């Protein structure tokens, strides 16, 4: 590739901000009303996870490891399990 990699003040500032955000404790917001909620769910061969957000603010994180019998589930079943687990939380 003939594109030169550049690291300037702008890139350094963004890197430092990301580092600070990743290393600080998550801040949870309180729900405001009962609208505009979004749930993000995901599954892997290790566990299930979800984030409840409202207006781009984190309200709740949830995760758990897979049970022994769940490690044999298909990807589709794990993804569905993440949704079900989240709705039960």
PDB file of N, CA, C and O in Angstrom:
ATOM      1  N   UNK A   1       0.847  -1.178   0.000  1.00  0.00           N
ATOM      2  CA  UNK A   1       0.000   0.000   0.000  1.00  0.00           C
ATOM      3  C   UNK A   1       0.887   1.233   0.000  1.00  0.00           C
ATOM      4  O   UNK A   1       1.924   1.275   0.662  1.00  0.00           O
ATOM      5  N   UNK A   2       0.468   2.210  -0.738  1.00  0.00           N
ATOM      6  CA  UNK A   2       1.261   3.427  -0.840  1.00  0.00           C
ATOM      7  C   UNK A   2       0.672   4.577  -0.032  1.00  0.00           C
ATOM      8  O   UNK A   2       1.030   5.736  -0.237  1.00  0.00           O
ATOM      9  N   UNK A   3      -0.227   4.252   0.883  1.00  0.00           N
ATOM     10  CA  UNK A   3      -0.824   5.288   1.726  1.00  0.00           C
ATOM     11  C   UNK A   3       0.030   5.435   2.977  1.00  0.00           C
ATOM     12  O   UNK A   3       0.280   4.458   3.684  1.00  0.00           O
ATOM     13  N   UNK A   4       0.471   6.640   3.245  1.00  0.00           N
ATOM     14  CA  UNK A   4       1.319   6.905   4.393  1.00  0.00           C
ATOM     15  C   UNK A   4       0.471   6.981   5.662  1.00  0.00           C
ATOM     16  O   UNK A   4      -0.561   7.652   5.693  1.00  0.00           O
ATOM     17  N   UNK A   5       0.915   6.291   6.694  1.00  0.00           N
ATOM     18  CA  UNK A   5       0.237   6.324   7.987  1.00  0.00           C
ATOM     19  C   UNK A   5       0.662   7.589   8.727  1.00  0.00           C
ATOM     20  O   UNK A   5       1.852   7.856   8.892  1.00  0.00           O
ATOM     21  N   UNK A   6      -0.320   8.356   9.165  1.00  0.00           N
ATOM     22  CA  UNK A   6      -0.020   9.591   9.881  1.00  0.00           C
ATOM     23  C   UNK A   6      -0.641   9.553  11.270  1.00  0.00           C
ATOM     24  O   UNK A   6      -1.777   9.111  11.445  1.00  0.00           O
ATOM     25  N   UNK A   7       0.112  10.018  12.246  1.00  0.00           N
ATOM     26  CA  UNK A   7      -0.372  10.097  13.621  1.00  0.00           C
ATOM     27  C   UNK A   7      -0.102  11.510  14.111  1.00  0.00           C
ATOM     28  O   UNK A   7       1.030  11.863  14.439  1.00  0.00           O
ATOM     29  N   UNK A   8      -1.151  12.306  14.156  1.00  0.00           N
ATOM     30  CA  UNK A   8      -1.005  13.699  14.558  1.00  0.00           C
ATOM     31  C   UNK A   8      -1.747  13.995  15.846  1.00  0.00           C
ATOM     32  O   UNK A   8      -2.151  13.082  16.568  1.00  0.00           O
ATOM     33  N   UNK A   9      -1.923  15.262  16.126  1.00  0.00           N
ATOM     34  CA  UNK A   9      -2.601  15.692  17.351  1.00  0.00           C
ATOM     35  C   UNK A   9      -4.044  15.198  17.416  1.00  0.00           C
ATOM     36  O   UNK A   9      -4.514  14.806  18.484  1.00  0.00           O
ATOM     37  N   UNK A  10      -4.743  15.213  16.297  1.00  0.00           N
ATOM     38  CA  UNK A  10      -6.139  14.769  16.267  1.00  0.00           C
ATOM     39  C   UNK A  10      -6.242  13.285  16.609  1.00  0.00           C
ATOM     40  O   UNK A  10      -7.084  12.895  17.418  1.00  0.00           O
ATOM     41  N   UNK A  11      -5.400  12.460  16.008  1.00  0.00           N
ATOM     42  CA  UNK A  11      -5.417  11.025  16.265  1.00  0.00           C
ATOM     43  C   UNK A  11      -5.032  10.734  17.720  1.00  0.00           C
ATOM     44  O   UNK A  11      -5.623   9.864  18.358  1.00  0.00           O
ATOM     45  N   UNK A  12      -4.054  11.457  18.233  1.00  0.00           N
ATOM     46  CA  UNK A  12      -3.633  11.266  19.624  1.00  0.00           C
ATOM     47  C   UNK A  12      -4.750  11.632  20.590  1.00  0.00           C
ATOM     48  O   UNK A  12      -4.968  10.931  21.579  1.00  0.00           O
ATOM     49  N   UNK A  13      -5.458  12.719  20.317  1.00  0.00           N
ATOM     50  CA  UNK A  13      -6.557  13.142  21.190  1.00  0.00           C
ATOM     51  C   UNK A  13      -7.675  12.104  21.211  1.00  0.00           C
ATOM     52  O   UNK A  13      -8.209  11.790  22.275  1.00  0.00           O
ATOM     53  N   UNK A  14      -8.029  11.574  20.057  1.00  0.00           N
ATOM     54  CA  UNK A  14      -9.075  10.547  19.987  1.00  0.00           C
ATOM     55  C   UNK A  14      -8.619   9.276  20.695  1.00  0.00           C
ATOM     56  O   UNK A  14      -9.401   8.649  21.409  1.00  0.00           O
ATOM     57  N   UNK A  15      -7.361   8.895  20.501  1.00  0.00           N
ATOM     58  CA  UNK A  15      -6.817   7.708  21.169  1.00  0.00           C
ATOM     59  C   UNK A  15      -6.874   7.869  22.687  1.00  0.00           C
ATOM     60  O   UNK A  15      -7.277   6.941  23.389  1.00  0.00           O
ATOM     61  N   UNK A  16      -6.481   9.021  23.196  1.00  0.00           N
ATOM     62  CA  UNK A  16      -6.494   9.253  24.642  1.00  0.00           C
ATOM     63  C   UNK A  16      -7.923   9.231  25.189  1.00  0.00           C
ATOM     64  O   UNK A  16      -8.158   8.717  26.283  1.00  0.00           O
ATOM     65  N   UNK A  17      -8.871   9.782  24.440  1.00  0.00           N
ATOM     66  CA  UNK A  17     -10.270   9.756  24.859  1.00  0.00           C
ATOM     67  C   UNK A  17     -10.790   8.324  24.914  1.00  0.00           C
ATOM     68  O   UNK A  17     -11.446   7.939  25.883  1.00  0.00           O
ATOM     69  N   UNK A  18     -10.502   7.534  23.885  1.00  0.00           N
ATOM     70  CA  UNK A  18     -10.924   6.129  23.881  1.00  0.00           C
ATOM     71  C   UNK A  18     -10.306   5.367  25.040  1.00  0.00           C
ATOM     72  O   UNK A  18     -10.984   4.584  25.704  1.00  0.00           O
ATOM     73  N   UNK A  19      -9.032   5.589  25.282  1.00  0.00           N
ATOM     74  CA  UNK A  19      -8.342   4.908  26.377  1.00  0.00           C
ATOM     75  C   UNK A  19      -8.981   5.265  27.715  1.00  0.00           C
ATOM     76  O   UNK A  19      -9.185   4.398  28.564  1.00  0.00           O
ATOM     77  N   UNK A  20      -9.292   6.538  27.896  1.00  0.00           N
ATOM     78  CA  UNK A  20      -9.919   6.983  29.140  1.00  0.00           C
ATOM     79  C   UNK A  20     -11.301   6.358  29.316  1.00  0.00           C
ATOM     80  O   UNK A  20     -11.652   5.923  30.413  1.00  0.00           O
ATOM     81  N   UNK A  21     -12.087   6.312  28.238  1.00  0.00           N
ATOM     82  CA  UNK A  21     -13.436   5.732  28.300  1.00  0.00           C
ATOM     83  C   UNK A  21     -13.383   4.237  28.598  1.00  0.00           C
ATOM     84  O   UNK A  21     -14.188   3.729  29.378  1.00  0.00           O
ATOM     85  N   UNK A  22     -12.436   3.530  27.976  1.00  0.00           N
ATOM     86  CA  UNK A  22     -12.333   2.085  28.170  1.00  0.00           C
ATOM     87  C   UNK A  22     -11.809   1.719  29.552  1.00  0.00           C
ATOM     88  O   UNK A  22     -12.099   0.632  30.052  1.00  0.00           O
ATOM     89  N   UNK A  23     -11.053   2.595  30.167  1.00  0.00           N
ATOM     90  CA  UNK A  23     -10.439   2.296  31.461  1.00  0.00           C
ATOM     91  C   UNK A  23     -11.234   2.828  32.643  1.00  0.00           C
ATOM     92  O   UNK A  23     -10.881   2.544  33.788  1.00  0.00           O
ATOM     93  N   UNK A  24     -12.281   3.578  32.407  1.00  0.00           N
ATOM     94  CA  UNK A  24     -13.071   4.121  33.507  1.00  0.00           C
ATOM     95  C   UNK A  24     -14.313   3.256  33.714  1.00  0.00           C
ATOM     96  O   UNK A  24     -14.762   2.544  32.816  1.00  0.00           O
ATOM     97  N   UNK A  25     -14.844   3.343  34.915  1.00  0.00           N
ATOM     98  CA  UNK A  25     -16.035   2.555  35.244  1.00  0.00           C
ATOM     99  C   UNK A  25     -17.217   3.032  34.407  1.00  0.00           C
ATOM    100  O   UNK A  25     -17.361   4.229  34.156  1.00  0.00           O
ATOM    101  N   UNK A  26     -18.059   2.101  33.976  1.00  0.00           N
ATOM    102  CA  UNK A  26     -19.223   2.521  33.193  1.00  0.00           C
ATOM    103  C   UNK A  26     -20.184   3.354  34.041  1.00  0.00           C
ATOM    104  O   UNK A  26     -20.368   3.094  35.230  1.00  0.00           O
ATOM    105  N   UNK A  27     -20.773   4.322  33.430  1.00  0.00           N
ATOM    106  CA  UNK A  27     -21.747   5.180  34.096  1.00  0.00           C
ATOM    107  C   UNK A  27     -23.127   4.793  33.572  1.00  0.00           C
ATOM    108  O   UNK A  27     -23.373   4.802  32.366  1.00  0.00           O
ATOM    109  N   UNK A  28     -24.014   4.459  34.488  1.00  0.00           N
ATOM    110  CA  UNK A  28     -25.364   4.097  34.096  1.00  0.00           C
ATOM    111  C   UNK A  28     -26.273   5.314  34.211  1.00  0.00           C
ATOM    112  O   UNK A  28     -26.118   6.140  35.111  1.00  0.00           O
ATOM    113  N   UNK A  29     -27.209   5.410  33.301  1.00  0.00           N
ATOM    114  CA  UNK A  29     -28.203   6.478  33.342  1.00  0.00           C
ATOM    115  C   UNK A  29     -29.503   5.914  33.899  1.00  0.00           C
ATOM    116  O   UNK A  29     -29.777   4.721  33.768  1.00  0.00           O
ATOM    117  N   UNK A  30     -30.285   6.761  34.508  1.00  0.00           N
ATOM    118  CA  UNK A  30     -31.612   6.355  34.954  1.00  0.00           C
ATOM    119  C   UNK A  30     -32.574   6.480  33.778  1.00  0.00           C
ATOM    120  O   UNK A  30     -32.450   7.397  32.966  1.00  0.00           O
ATOM    121  N   UNK A  31     -33.529   5.563  33.687  1.00  0.00           N
ATOM    122  CA  UNK A  31     -34.509   5.663  32.598  1.00  0.00           C
ATOM    123  C   UNK A  31     -35.317   6.951  32.710  1.00  0.00           C
ATOM    124  O   UNK A  31     -35.635   7.417  33.805  1.00  0.00           O
ATOM    125  N   UNK A  32     -35.636   7.510  31.554  1.00  0.00           N
ATOM    126  CA  UNK A  32     -36.474   8.711  31.495  1.00  0.00           C
ATOM    127  C   UNK A  32     -37.747   8.352  30.744  1.00  0.00           C
ATOM    128  O   UNK A  32     -37.743   8.258  29.516  1.00  0.00           O
ATOM    129  N   UNK A  33     -38.821   8.154  31.469  1.00  0.00           N
ATOM    130  CA  UNK A  33     -40.072   7.762  30.832  1.00  0.00           C
ATOM    131  C   UNK A  33     -40.041   6.301  30.424  1.00  0.00           C
ATOM    132  O   UNK A  33     -39.236   5.518  30.926  1.00  0.00           O
ATOM    133  N   UNK A  34     -40.930   5.946  29.506  1.00  0.00           N
ATOM    134  CA  UNK A  34     -41.035   4.540  29.097  1.00  0.00           C
ATOM    135  C   UNK A  34     -40.867   4.358  27.593  1.00  0.00           C
ATOM    136  O   UNK A  34     -41.268   3.327  27.052  1.00  0.00           O
ATOM    137  N   UNK A  35     -40.281   5.337  26.908  1.00  0.00           N
ATOM    138  CA  UNK A  35     -40.119   5.248  25.453  1.00  0.00           C
ATOM    139  C   UNK A  35     -38.652   5.270  25.062  1.00  0.00           C
ATOM    140  O   UNK A  35     -37.772   5.583  25.864  1.00  0.00           O
ATOM    141  N   UNK A  36     -38.419   4.927  23.801  1.00  0.00           N
ATOM    142  CA  UNK A  36     -37.099   5.016  23.171  1.00  0.00           C
ATOM    143  C   UNK A  36     -36.076   4.032  23.725  1.00  0.00           C
ATOM    144  O   UNK A  36     -34.880   4.323  23.697  1.00  0.00           O
ATOM    145  N   UNK A  37     -36.505   2.883  24.225  1.00  0.00           N
ATOM    146  CA  UNK A  37     -35.557   1.883  24.695  1.00  0.00           C
ATOM    147  C   UNK A  37     -35.081   1.027  23.525  1.00  0.00           C
ATOM    148  O   UNK A  37     -35.850   0.715  22.617  1.00  0.00           O
ATOM    149  N   UNK A  38     -33.819   0.658  23.560  1.00  0.00           N
ATOM    150  CA  UNK A  38     -33.242  -0.251  22.573  1.00  0.00           C
ATOM    151  C   UNK A  38     -32.477  -1.323  23.340  1.00  0.00           C
ATOM    152  O   UNK A  38     -31.740  -1.019  24.278  1.00  0.00           O
ATOM    153  N   UNK A  39     -32.656  -2.572  22.938  1.00  0.00           N
ATOM    154  CA  UNK A  39     -31.929  -3.683  23.543  1.00  0.00           C
ATOM    155  C   UNK A  39     -31.013  -4.284  22.493  1.00  0.00           C
ATOM    156  O   UNK A  39     -31.458  -4.653  21.406  1.00  0.00           O
ATOM    157  N   UNK A  40     -29.735  -4.382  22.820  1.00  0.00           N
ATOM    158  CA  UNK A  40     -28.756  -5.046  21.960  1.00  0.00           C
ATOM    159  C   UNK A  40     -28.386  -6.363  22.623  1.00  0.00           C
ATOM    160  O   UNK A  40     -27.982  -6.382  23.785  1.00  0.00           O
ATOM    161  N   UNK A  41     -28.522  -7.460  21.894  1.00  0.00           N
ATOM    162  CA  UNK A  41     -28.200  -8.788  22.413  1.00  0.00           C
ATOM    163  C   UNK A  41     -27.128  -9.421  21.547  1.00  0.00           C
ATOM    164  O   UNK A  41     -27.031  -9.143  20.351  1.00  0.00           O
ATOM    165  N   UNK A  42     -26.324 -10.276  22.162  1.00  0.00           N
ATOM    166  CA  UNK A  42     -25.326 -11.013  21.399  1.00  0.00           C
ATOM    167  C   UNK A  42     -25.013 -12.306  22.127  1.00  0.00           C
ATOM    168  O   UNK A  42     -25.250 -12.441  23.327  1.00  0.00           O
ATOM    169  N   UNK A  43     -24.478 -13.246  21.375  1.00  0.00           N
ATOM    170  CA  UNK A  43     -24.096 -14.535  21.937  1.00  0.00           C
ATOM    171  C   UNK A  43     -22.789 -14.979  21.307  1.00  0.00           C
ATOM    172  O   UNK A  43     -22.477 -14.632  20.168  1.00  0.00           O
ATOM    173  N   UNK A  44     -22.040 -15.745  22.065  1.00  0.00           N
ATOM    174  CA  UNK A  44     -20.808 -16.335  21.544  1.00  0.00           C
ATOM    175  C   UNK A  44     -20.717 -17.750  22.085  1.00  0.00           C
ATOM    176  O   UNK A  44     -21.634 -18.225  22.756  1.00  0.00           O
ATOM    177  N   UNK A  45     -19.617 -18.421  21.796  1.00  0.00           N
ATOM    178  CA  UNK A  45     -19.451 -19.775  22.327  1.00  0.00           C
ATOM    179  C   UNK A  45     -19.020 -19.746  23.790  1.00  0.00           C
ATOM    180  O   UNK A  45     -18.756 -20.796  24.377  1.00  0.00           O
ATOM    181  N   UNK A  46     -18.947 -18.564  24.379  1.00  0.00           N
ATOM    182  CA  UNK A  46     -18.577 -18.406  25.790  1.00  0.00           C
ATOM    183  C   UNK A  46     -19.745 -17.933  26.657  1.00  0.00           C
ATOM    184  O   UNK A  46     -19.844 -18.316  27.823  1.00  0.00           O
ATOM    185  N   UNK A  47     -20.636 -17.099  26.092  1.00  0.00           N
ATOM    186  CA  UNK A  47     -21.702 -16.559  26.915  1.00  0.00           C
ATOM    187  C   UNK A  47     -22.710 -15.736  26.144  1.00  0.00           C
ATOM    188  O   UNK A  47     -22.648 -15.608  24.922  1.00  0.00           O
ATOM    189  N   UNK A  48     -23.651 -15.178  26.910  1.00  0.00           N
ATOM    190  CA  UNK A  48     -24.714 -14.337  26.370  1.00  0.00           C
ATOM    191  C   UNK A  48     -24.574 -12.947  26.977  1.00  0.00           C
ATOM    192  O   UNK A  48     -24.153 -12.803  28.125  1.00  0.00           O
ATOM    193  N   UNK A  49     -24.925 -11.936  26.208  1.00  0.00           N
ATOM    194  CA  UNK A  49     -24.817 -10.588  26.734  1.00  0.00           C
ATOM    195  C   UNK A  49     -25.850  -9.666  26.133  1.00  0.00           C
ATOM    196  O   UNK A  49     -26.395  -9.925  25.061  1.00  0.00           O
ATOM    197  N   UNK A  50     -26.111  -8.575  26.851  1.00  0.00           N
ATOM    198  CA  UNK A  50     -27.086  -7.599  26.368  1.00  0.00           C
ATOM    199  C   UNK A  50     -26.804  -6.236  26.984  1.00  0.00           C
ATOM    200  O   UNK A  50     -26.198  -6.123  28.049  1.00  0.00           O
ATOM    201  N   UNK A  51     -27.259  -5.213  26.286  1.00  0.00           N
ATOM    202  CA  UNK A  51     -27.188  -3.841  26.778  1.00  0.00           C
ATOM    203  C   UNK A  51     -28.556  -3.212  26.553  1.00  0.00           C
ATOM    204  O   UNK A  51     -29.100  -3.275  25.451  1.00  0.00           O
ATOM    205  N   UNK A  52     -29.103  -2.612  27.586  1.00  0.00           N
ATOM    206  CA  UNK A  52     -30.344  -1.850  27.481  1.00  0.00           C
ATOM    207  C   UNK A  52     -29.964  -0.377  27.428  1.00  0.00           C
ATOM    208  O   UNK A  52     -29.285   0.133  28.320  1.00  0.00           O
ATOM    209  N   UNK A  53     -30.411   0.304  26.369  1.00  0.00           N
ATOM    210  CA  UNK A  53     -30.070   1.712  26.189  1.00  0.00           C
ATOM    211  C   UNK A  53     -31.329   2.538  25.971  1.00  0.00           C
ATOM    212  O   UNK A  53     -32.353   2.041  25.502  1.00  0.00           O
ATOM    213  N   UNK A  54     -31.223   3.796  26.322  1.00  0.00           N
ATOM    214  CA  UNK A  54     -32.291   4.755  26.053  1.00  0.00           C
ATOM    215  C   UNK A  54     -31.634   6.066  25.637  1.00  0.00           C
ATOM    216  O   UNK A  54     -30.857   6.654  26.389  1.00  0.00           O
ATOM    217  N   UNK A  55     -31.954   6.505  24.445  1.00  0.00           N
ATOM    218  CA  UNK A  55     -31.393   7.751  23.895  1.00  0.00           C
ATOM    219  C   UNK A  55     -29.868   7.762  23.981  1.00  0.00           C
ATOM    220  O   UNK A  55     -29.265   8.741  24.421  1.00  0.00           O
ATOM    221  N   UNK A  56     -29.256   6.658  23.554  1.00  0.00           N
ATOM    222  CA  UNK A  56     -27.806   6.486  23.476  1.00  0.00           C
ATOM    223  C   UNK A  56     -27.103   6.476  24.832  1.00  0.00           C
ATOM    224  O   UNK A  56     -25.889   6.663  24.899  1.00  0.00           O
ATOM    225  N   UNK A  57     -27.857   6.258  25.917  1.00  0.00           N
ATOM    226  CA  UNK A  57     -27.268   6.149  27.256  1.00  0.00           C
ATOM    227  C   UNK A  57     -27.502   4.739  27.771  1.00  0.00           C
ATOM    228  O   UNK A  57     -28.583   4.176  27.596  1.00  0.00           O
ATOM    229  N   UNK A  58     -26.484   4.170  28.406  1.00  0.00           N
ATOM    230  CA  UNK A  58     -26.593   2.813  28.940  1.00  0.00           C
ATOM    231  C   UNK A  58     -27.422   2.832  30.213  1.00  0.00           C
ATOM    232  O   UNK A  58     -27.143   3.586  31.145  1.00  0.00           O
ATOM    233  N   UNK A  59     -28.440   1.994  30.236  1.00  0.00           N
ATOM    234  CA  UNK A  59     -29.287   1.825  31.412  1.00  0.00           C
ATOM    235  C   UNK A  59     -28.852   0.582  32.186  1.00  0.00           C
ATOM    236  O   UNK A  59     -28.832   0.584  33.417  1.00  0.00           O
ATOM    237  N   UNK A  60     -28.501  -0.483  31.451  1.00  0.00           N
ATOM    238  CA  UNK A  60     -28.185  -1.757  32.094  1.00  0.00           C
ATOM    239  C   UNK A  60     -27.319  -2.616  31.191  1.00  0.00           C
ATOM    240  O   UNK A  60     -27.536  -2.676  29.981  1.00  0.00           O
ATOM    241  N   UNK A  61     -26.335  -3.281  31.785  1.00  0.00           N
ATOM    242  CA  UNK A  61     -25.578  -4.340  31.117  1.00  0.00           C
ATOM    243  C   UNK A  61     -26.002  -5.663  31.738  1.00  0.00           C
ATOM    244  O   UNK A  61     -26.276  -5.723  32.936  1.00  0.00           O
ATOM    245  N   UNK A  62     -26.059  -6.711  30.948  1.00  0.00           N
ATOM    246  CA  UNK A  62     -26.350  -8.046  31.474  1.00  0.00           C
ATOM    247  C   UNK A  62     -25.531  -9.063  30.693  1.00  0.00           C
ATOM    248  O   UNK A  62     -25.404  -8.969  29.472  1.00  0.00           O
ATOM    249  N   UNK A  63     -24.979 -10.034  31.406  1.00  0.00           N
ATOM    250  CA  UNK A  63     -24.239 -11.104  30.732  1.00  0.00           C
ATOM    251  C   UNK A  63     -24.165 -12.318  31.641  1.00  0.00           C
ATOM    252  O   UNK A  63     -24.319 -12.225  32.859  1.00  0.00           O
ATOM    253  N   UNK A  64     -23.926 -13.448  31.017  1.00  0.00           N
ATOM    254  CA  UNK A  64     -23.706 -14.678  31.785  1.00  0.00           C
ATOM    255  C   UNK A  64     -22.966 -15.678  30.922  1.00  0.00           C
ATOM    256  O   UNK A  64     -23.009 -15.615  29.694  1.00  0.00           O
ATOM    257  N   UNK A  65     -22.285 -16.603  31.582  1.00  0.00           N
ATOM    258  CA  UNK A  65     -21.593 -17.672  30.875  1.00  0.00           C
ATOM    259  C   UNK A  65     -22.602 -18.701  30.395  1.00  0.00           C
ATOM    260  O   UNK A  65     -23.696 -18.826  30.945  1.00  0.00           O
ATOM    261  N   UNK A  66     -22.214 -19.437  29.360  1.00  0.00           N
ATOM    262  CA  UNK A  66     -23.069 -20.524  28.885  1.00  0.00           C
ATOM    263  C   UNK A  66     -23.047 -21.669  29.882  1.00  0.00           C
ATOM    264  O   UNK A  66     -22.024 -21.952  30.505  1.00  0.00           O
ATOM    265  N   UNK A  67     -24.194 -22.324  30.023  1.00  0.00           N
ATOM    266  CA  UNK A  67     -24.256 -23.555  30.802  1.00  0.00           C
ATOM    267  C   UNK A  67     -23.670 -24.674  29.948  1.00  0.00           C
ATOM    268  O   UNK A  67     -23.574 -24.540  28.728  1.00  0.00           O
ATOM    269  N   UNK A  68     -23.285 -25.758  30.573  1.00  0.00           N
ATOM    270  CA  UNK A  68     -22.599 -26.841  29.857  1.00  0.00           C
ATOM    271  C   UNK A  68     -23.402 -27.325  28.658  1.00  0.00           C
ATOM    272  O   UNK A  68     -22.850 -27.480  27.569  1.00  0.00           O
ATOM    273  N   UNK A  69     -24.699 -27.564  28.844  1.00  0.00           N
ATOM    274  CA  UNK A  69     -25.505 -28.074  27.724  1.00  0.00           C
ATOM    275  C   UNK A  69     -25.692 -27.034  26.622  1.00  0.00           C
ATOM    276  O   UNK A  69     -25.925 -27.403  25.471  1.00  0.00           O
ATOM    277  N   UNK A  70     -25.596 -25.741  26.947  1.00  0.00           N
ATOM    278  CA  UNK A  70     -25.776 -24.694  25.944  1.00  0.00           C
ATOM    279  C   UNK A  70     -24.583 -24.585  24.992  1.00  0.00           C
ATOM    280  O   UNK A  70     -24.704 -24.021  23.904  1.00  0.00           O
ATOM    281  N   UNK A  71     -23.449 -25.118  25.396  1.00  0.00           N
ATOM    282  CA  UNK A  71     -22.254 -25.043  24.545  1.00  0.00           C
ATOM    283  C   UNK A  71     -22.420 -25.846  23.256  1.00  0.00           C
ATOM    284  O   UNK A  71     -21.643 -25.672  22.317  1.00  0.00           O
ATOM    285  N   UNK A  72     -23.419 -26.718  23.203  1.00  0.00           N
ATOM    286  CA  UNK A  72     -23.699 -27.505  21.998  1.00  0.00           C
ATOM    287  C   UNK A  72     -24.757 -26.858  21.104  1.00  0.00           C
ATOM    288  O   UNK A  72     -25.064 -27.385  20.035  1.00  0.00           O
ATOM    289  N   UNK A  73     -25.311 -25.736  21.523  1.00  0.00           N
ATOM    290  CA  UNK A  73     -26.365 -25.080  20.753  1.00  0.00           C
ATOM    291  C   UNK A  73     -25.820 -24.487  19.457  1.00  0.00           C
ATOM    292  O   UNK A  73     -24.645 -24.129  19.367  1.00  0.00           O
ATOM    293  N   UNK A  74     -26.685 -24.390  18.469  1.00  0.00           N
ATOM    294  CA  UNK A  74     -26.313 -23.728  17.215  1.00  0.00           C
ATOM    295  C   UNK A  74     -26.254 -22.213  17.445  1.00  0.00           C
ATOM    296  O   UNK A  74     -26.755 -21.710  18.451  1.00  0.00           O
ATOM    297  N   UNK A  75     -25.646 -21.508  16.519  1.00  0.00           N
ATOM    298  CA  UNK A  75     -25.550 -20.050  16.619  1.00  0.00           C
ATOM    299  C   UNK A  75     -26.933 -19.422  16.714  1.00  0.00           C
ATOM    300  O   UNK A  75     -27.159 -18.511  17.511  1.00  0.00           O
ATOM    301  N   UNK A  76     -27.855 -19.915  15.895  1.00  0.00           N
ATOM    302  CA  UNK A  76     -29.229 -19.392  15.907  1.00  0.00           C
ATOM    303  C   UNK A  76     -29.859 -19.556  17.281  1.00  0.00           C
ATOM    304  O   UNK A  76     -30.481 -18.626  17.795  1.00  0.00           O
ATOM    305  N   UNK A  77     -29.703 -20.728  17.879  1.00  0.00           N
ATOM    306  CA  UNK A  77     -30.285 -20.978  19.194  1.00  0.00           C
ATOM    307  C   UNK A  77     -29.626 -20.123  20.278  1.00  0.00           C
ATOM    308  O   UNK A  77     -30.299 -19.662  21.199  1.00  0.00           O
ATOM    309  N   UNK A  78     -28.317 -19.913  20.169  1.00  0.00           N
ATOM    310  CA  UNK A  78     -27.634 -19.059  21.142  1.00  0.00           C
ATOM    311  C   UNK A  78     -28.112 -17.612  21.040  1.00  0.00           C
ATOM    312  O   UNK A  78     -28.334 -16.954  22.057  1.00  0.00           O
ATOM    313  N   UNK A  79     -28.268 -17.122  19.817  1.00  0.00           N
ATOM    314  CA  UNK A  79     -28.755 -15.752  19.631  1.00  0.00           C
ATOM    315  C   UNK A  79     -30.168 -15.605  20.194  1.00  0.00           C
ATOM    316  O   UNK A  79     -30.474 -14.616  20.858  1.00  0.00           O
ATOM    317  N   UNK A  80     -31.017 -16.580  19.930  1.00  0.00           N
ATOM    318  CA  UNK A  80     -32.366 -16.555  20.484  1.00  0.00           C
ATOM    319  C   UNK A  80     -32.313 -16.648  22.007  1.00  0.00           C
ATOM    320  O   UNK A  80     -33.078 -15.977  22.699  1.00  0.00           O
ATOM    321  N   UNK A  81     -31.417 -17.473  22.525  1.00  0.00           N
ATOM    322  CA  UNK A  81     -31.236 -17.580  23.973  1.00  0.00           C
ATOM    323  C   UNK A  81     -30.827 -16.260  24.598  1.00  0.00           C
ATOM    324  O   UNK A  81     -31.254 -15.936  25.707  1.00  0.00           O
ATOM    325  N   UNK A  82     -30.003 -15.495  23.895  1.00  0.00           N
ATOM    326  CA  UNK A  82     -29.596 -14.179  24.404  1.00  0.00           C
ATOM    327  C   UNK A  82     -30.800 -13.254  24.513  1.00  0.00           C
ATOM    328  O   UNK A  82     -30.922 -12.502  25.480  1.00  0.00           O
ATOM    329  N   UNK A  83     -31.687 -13.307  23.527  1.00  0.00           N
ATOM    330  CA  UNK A  83     -32.896 -12.478  23.561  1.00  0.00           C
ATOM    331  C   UNK A  83     -33.792 -12.904  24.720  1.00  0.00           C
ATOM    332  O   UNK A  83     -34.271 -12.060  25.478  1.00  0.00           O
ATOM    333  N   UNK A  84     -34.019 -14.199  24.860  1.00  0.00           N
ATOM    334  CA  UNK A  84     -34.884 -14.710  25.932  1.00  0.00           C
ATOM    335  C   UNK A  84     -34.296 -14.368  27.296  1.00  0.00           C
ATOM    336  O   UNK A  84     -35.010 -13.907  28.187  1.00  0.00           O
ATOM    337  N   UNK A  85     -32.999 -14.592  27.458  1.00  0.00           N
ATOM    338  CA  UNK A  85     -32.326 -14.284  28.724  1.00  0.00           C
ATOM    339  C   UNK A  85     -32.453 -12.800  29.056  1.00  0.00           C
ATOM    340  O   UNK A  85     -32.675 -12.435  30.211  1.00  0.00           O
ATOM    341  N   UNK A  86     -32.315 -11.964  28.061  1.00  0.00           N
ATOM    342  CA  UNK A  86     -32.414 -10.516  28.261  1.00  0.00           C
ATOM    343  C   UNK A  86     -33.820 -10.117  28.682  1.00  0.00           C
ATOM    344  O   UNK A  86     -33.988  -9.303  29.590  1.00  0.00           O
ATOM    345  N   UNK A  87     -34.820 -10.677  28.037  1.00  0.00           N
ATOM    346  CA  UNK A  87     -36.199 -10.329  28.376  1.00  0.00           C
ATOM    347  C   UNK A  87     -36.579 -10.802  29.775  1.00  0.00           C
ATOM    348  O   UNK A  87     -37.459 -10.217  30.407  1.00  0.00           O
ATOM    349  N   UNK A  88     -35.925 -11.856  30.265  1.00  0.00           N
ATOM    350  CA  UNK A  88     -36.185 -12.338  31.619  1.00  0.00           C
ATOM    351  C   UNK A  88     -35.525 -11.456  32.675  1.00  0.00           C
ATOM    352  O   UNK A  88     -35.940 -11.456  33.834  1.00  0.00           O
ATOM    353  N   UNK A  89     -34.501 -10.708  32.278  1.00  0.00           N
ATOM    354  CA  UNK A  89     -33.731  -9.906  33.240  1.00  0.00           C
ATOM    355  C   UNK A  89     -34.513  -8.728  33.737  1.00  0.00           C
ATOM    356  O   UNK A  89     -34.012  -7.953  34.552  1.00  0.00           O
TER     357      UNK A  89
END
